[in-house]
Structure formats: structure tokens, C-alpha cells
């Protein structure tokens, strides 16, 4: 077993592809396969399930992933310490993020991070919160950023930001100068909502339920799985919606839509960094956590 084999294994596991790992590391696919088979033979276990259309780690592979990460972390730390050069970190770094953190909050932090560690290859995937957490559990993502938490002993959550949902409507739909309106005033209009699994939709449903209101109480429902698509639909008069204040700042400032708080409807929430409790984090992931520190997104 050597560091090269460990690097090959981590790349195959992260990319879920022998061919993509070979392309990234500038070697042939058969060579990657030979190295992985040799590693499996030495360990006496199957690390990668090749029976599916998309390869996946076996249970033994998931365990070995942590050891491989730990060994490569030590090697990279030694190189970085002796060279005093932060740019020595050279890894794949996979982040899963729900829509609001991924589109509006993480890009400035990732820009700062990329300047510090230019050789880290960042991959940011935008998913709903439930899919991000699934990706953490099956090792698809190193870190996740979500708008809700669940009870799961394998996951840890750390608050990293605050948010508030605003009711947004086409300009002129409600009286000018109104900053707060009642829930009942919204019910005669079509409500545009996110897809199931969205933390934004879940928070809205929870807040409405506290007031005895269901989504079906609105005149009609339209489902759009993108906040940008919802903003456009509201702008052109399709209906009203509830969106993160972070996602509508530009449209509010430009006067394309109007934003309101709903009286006695509590629509605040937090964003969370989610990690796998048992997983060994790569140095790239640990440095990004350090960059965020105790600040908020």
C-alpha cells in the first residue's frame, strides 16, 4: 500500500467513476483499476461495489475511506509544514448546499478560500436540504450547508447563519406603505412554493400550521423548484410566494417585487453546517471550516 494508491482510491470514491479519476490524474483507466484491485487484494476486502451503474463504496470501503483520508492528511500536513506553503493542499473538495446557502451565501467564502488554496478543486452541488444530508451520509459530500436539521446520530449540525422568509408579491398587489399584513389577506392569491424536501417550504408549512393554515387554503398552488424561477413568476404576476430575504434583495431594491412580513407568522430560521460524525475530514474541508470559524454566512 502506498500514498498513490490511497489517492487513486479517494478520487474514484469521490468522483464515483474510474474513468473520471483516471482523467483527473492523467493515467489510463485500466491502470486505475489495477491499482484498486491490488489494494483490495492486499486488504482482503472489496472496497468498491462495481455491480451498479454508478459505483459505490462497500461498508468496508467506507471504513477504509476514513483511514485513507487520515493517512493522506498526515502526508499533506507534513509537506505543508516543511514547506510552509498553504498552496500545497491539492485535493478534491465536495460541498453539498441547499439553494439559499449555495447560491447566495457560500460563493464569497469560497472565493476567499480559493485564493488561499488555489490547488484545491472545489465542487459545489446545489440540492434540497434532505438530499444534501443524504449526500453526507453516503460520502458524496465532505461538508453540507442546509436550512433545517434532523435527528440522526451520524450527523452533526453547527449554526452558521440566520435567515428570514418574506412574503413577496408583484408591486401594487397590496396597499403601498404596508410592511405587515395578515395571513388571511394572502389566501385569495395563488401561492408559488418550492419542491418537497426544500427547507424553505418546510419552514413555511410549519409556520402556517402554527396559525391553523395549510398550503391548500390558498387560492391555488404552483410548484417551482428554483428561487430565481419563483422570483420571475412573482414579478410577472403569477402569484405570491415566501422566499429567503437573502434571495430577494436584488429584486426588492430594483422594485421588481414587493416584500412583506406577515403578522404573527414566525418565519425566521438558521442555516447549518452539517458533517458526518464518524468521517475523517480532509484537510481541505478542515481548512474551510477554519475559514468560516465563528462568523456567520
Helices and strands as residue ranges (DSSP letters): H 3-15, H 18-25, H 29-43, E 48-49, E 56-57, H 59-83, G 86-88, E 92-97, H 99-100, I 101-105, H 106-116, E 121-126, H 129-137, E 143-146, E 155-170, E 180-181, G 183-185, E 190-193, H 199-210, G 215-217, E 220-223, H 227-235, E 240-244, H 245-254, E 257-262, E 268-276, H 283-292
